[in-house]
């Protein structure tokens, strides 16, 4: 190794050893997403948390909001969290986005790192329907946050009953965080109501995200 190479090696930043991988539509990102990210950073002692808005979601029937808006909202929702980075790679792919492909890329980029895939309880229950799910399980440790059994636009005040994960025959780490039933479906419904109150919106999404949604007229129903 030349002196120049040695100097470069000494200056190179250390490679992260524990990386959280948090994917989703984030259409829009809301307080439950934020709480899961905070819990993962603290409880998994992550060196880096990657927020990965999906590109073309193979499992969703509806069309997603344009990627540029979802990326911008993720920056507003997560940008102030330490060691957290919004990663646009999935939005730049042609065709459907698969978690197995993303983890494969990250394995090549960070060969010495341990990967943690962050999920909600509903995603864990559907995990074996994912494309190439055994590969995902080989490449990353699942870290799961529980959710209320009722979520959606009609369940904003019911946060008592949590999803039963006792029958799941997959290895996973349980993330300890307050039970919430906020969903992106509920958020879109509230913003679609012309008479929705600002205070209600603030209870669902961080204020910068609420302002962005209003500024760009996202989720409004055609008049």
Beta strands, then each sheet from edge to edge (+ up, - down):
strand 1: 18-24
strand 2: 48-53
strand 3: 84-86
strand 4: 114-120
strand 5: 141-145
strand 6: 172-175
sheet 1: 3+ 2+ 1+ 4+ 5+ 6+
end
